[in-house]
Amino acid sequence: MPRLSFAHGLGLAVIALAVLALILWVPQDTVSGYLLSKRGRVSIGDAMAPGLAFGLMALSGALIFLEARRAEAEIRLTARSIGFLLAILTICLLALGAMIWTGPLAVALFGGEGSYRNLRDTAPWKYLGFILGGTGLVAALIALVEHRLSLRAVGLGLVTVAVLIGVFDLAFDDLLLPPNGDQ
């Protein structure tokens, strides 16, 4: 039997965490199931988004496990790899900050009648943070990997955000784009 490598262990750990979250966390943390049926109308339930996220996490773990090579190079942390992880963490924190604060700041500066909380489900206010933070996240991560910022990366970020808006905001009336649900 072949020896399990670090990548095999990582894949198995990711799968185990996703399955545990699906079995233990999602049912305990959501009020409704994956789909909610009221008076003949079917809508997504509270468990749908985390269920899909953990399902994708399990799929990612399976891909890591299947792609692991037996002749894997020794894995060790270096200053370069730690710097790369810190750069990714910084990009994610800045993008999340842009998502959280762009909408409220725009309402405060350019006025809107009422507070951001009252306007968080109206265009253009609900899209501002999601577009800026999402586009910035995708473009910055691509720029980090390619070692340069390009119009192609920004365009890809805009297309990605537009697709997510189309899938989640336009398709579901009851869903608020992140981070508007927590405001």
C-alpha positions in Angstrom: 0.0 0.0 0.0 1.5 3.4 -1.0 2.4 5.8 1.8 0.1 8.8 2.3 1.7 12.1 1.6 1.1 15.5 3.2 -1.2 16.4 0.3 -3.3 13.2 0.9 -3.6 14.1 4.5 -4.6 17.6 3.7 -7.3 16.4 1.3 -8.7 14.0 3.8 -8.6 16.7 6.5 -10.6 19.1 4.3 -13.1 16.4 3.5 -13.5 15.5 7.2 -14.0 19.1 8.2 -16.6 19.7 5.5 -18.5 16.6 6.4 -18.5 17.4 10.1 -19.7 20.9 9.4 -22.5 19.6 7.2 -23.6 17.0 9.8 -23.1 19.0 13.0 -22.8 22.7 12.3 -25.3 23.5 9.5 -28.3 21.7 11.2 -27.6 23.4 14.5 -27.0 26.9 13.1 -29.9 27.2 10.7 -33.6 27.5 11.3 -34.9 26.0 8.0 -33.6 23.3 5.7 -32.1 23.6 2.3 -35.4 24.4 0.6 -38.4 26.1 2.2 -42.0 25.5 1.0 -44.7 27.9 2.1 -48.1 27.9 0.6 -46.9 26.2 -2.5 -44.0 28.6 -3.0 -40.5 27.1 -2.9 -37.6 29.3 -1.8 -34.1 28.7 -0.6 -33.7 27.9 3.1 -31.2 29.1 5.6 -29.0 26.0 5.1 -28.6 26.3 1.3 -25.6 28.8 1.2 -23.5 27.1 3.9 -24.5 23.7 2.6 -23.2 24.6 -0.9 -20.1 26.1 0.6 -19.2 23.0 2.6 -20.1 20.8 -0.4 -17.6 22.8 -2.5 -15.1 22.4 0.3 -15.5 18.6 0.3 -15.1 18.6 -3.4 -11.9 20.6 -3.1 -10.6 18.2 -0.5 -11.4 15.3 -2.9 -9.5 17.0 -5.7 -6.5 17.7 -3.5 -6.5 14.0 -2.4 -6.8 12.7 -6.0 -4.2 15.0 -7.4 -1.6 14.2 -4.7 1.6 12.8 -6.2 3.5 10.0 -4.5 6.8 11.7 -5.4 5.9 14.9 -3.7 8.7 17.3 -2.8 9.3 17.9 0.9 7.0 20.6 2.2 8.4 23.2 4.5 7.6 26.7 5.4 10.0 29.4 4.0 10.0 33.1 4.3 8.7 33.4 0.8 5.7 31.1 1.4 4.9 32.9 4.7 5.1 36.2 2.8 2.7 34.8 0.1 0.2 33.7 2.8 0.4 37.1 4.5 -0.2 38.9 1.1 -3.3 36.7 0.5 -4.5 37.4 4.0 -4.0 41.2 3.5 -5.8 41.1 0.1 -8.8 39.2 1.6 -9.0 41.6 4.6 -8.8 44.7 2.4 -11.5 43.3 0.1 -13.7 42.4 3.0 -13.2 45.9 4.4 -14.2 47.4 1.1 -17.3 45.2 1.0 -18.4 46.2 4.5 -17.6 50.0 4.4 -18.2 51.1 0.7 -22.0 51.1 0.9 -22.4 52.9 4.3 -19.6 55.4 3.3 -21.3 56.1 -0.1 -24.6 56.8 1.6 -23.0 59.1 4.2 -21.1 61.0 1.5 -23.6 61.2 -1.4 -26.7 61.1 0.6 -29.5 58.8 0.3 -32.7 59.3 2.2 -32.3 57.4 5.4 -29.5 55.2 6.7 -27.6 52.5 4.9 -29.5 49.9 6.8 -32.7 51.1 5.2 -31.1 51.3 1.7 -29.1 48.1 1.8 -31.5 46.3 -0.5 -31.9 49.1 -3.1 -29.8 49.8 -6.1 -27.1 51.2 -6.4 -26.3 51.1 -2.7 -26.5 47.3 -2.3 -24.1 46.7 -5.2 -21.3 49.2 -4.4 -19.4 47.2 -1.7 -19.9 43.9 -3.4 -18.6 45.2 -6.8 -15.6 47.1 -5.3 -14.6 44.4 -2.8 -15.3 41.5 -5.2 -13.6 43.0 -8.2 -10.6 44.1 -6.0 -10.3 40.6 -4.5 -10.2 38.8 -7.8 -8.0 41.4 -9.5 -5.5 41.6 -6.6 -5.2 37.8 -6.3 -4.6 37.5 -10.1 -2.1 40.3 -9.8 -0.3 38.5 -6.9 0.1 35.3 -8.9 1.0 37.1 -12.2 3.3 39.7 -10.5 1.5 42.5 -12.3 -1.9 44.2 -12.4 -3.7 44.1 -15.7 -6.9 45.3 -17.3 -7.7 41.6 -18.0 -7.6 40.9 -14.2 -9.9 43.8 -13.4 -12.2 42.8 -16.2 -12.3 39.2 -15.0 -13.1 40.5 -11.5 -16.0 42.6 -12.9 -17.3 39.6 -14.9 -17.1 37.4 -11.8 -18.9 39.8 -9.7 -21.6 40.4 -12.4 -22.2 36.6 -12.6 -22.5 36.3 -8.8 -24.9 39.2 -8.7 -26.9 37.5 -11.5 -27.0 34.2 -9.8 -27.7 35.3 -6.2 -29.3 38.8 -6.3 -31.4 38.8 -9.4 -32.5 35.2 -9.1 -33.6 35.3 -5.4 -35.8 38.0 -4.1 -35.1 37.2 -0.4 -31.3 37.1 -0.6 -29.1 40.1 0.3 -25.6 40.3 -1.2 -22.8 40.1 1.4 -22.2 41.9 3.7 -25.6 43.5 3.6 -27.3 40.8 5.6 -25.3 41.6 8.7 -25.8 45.4 8.6 
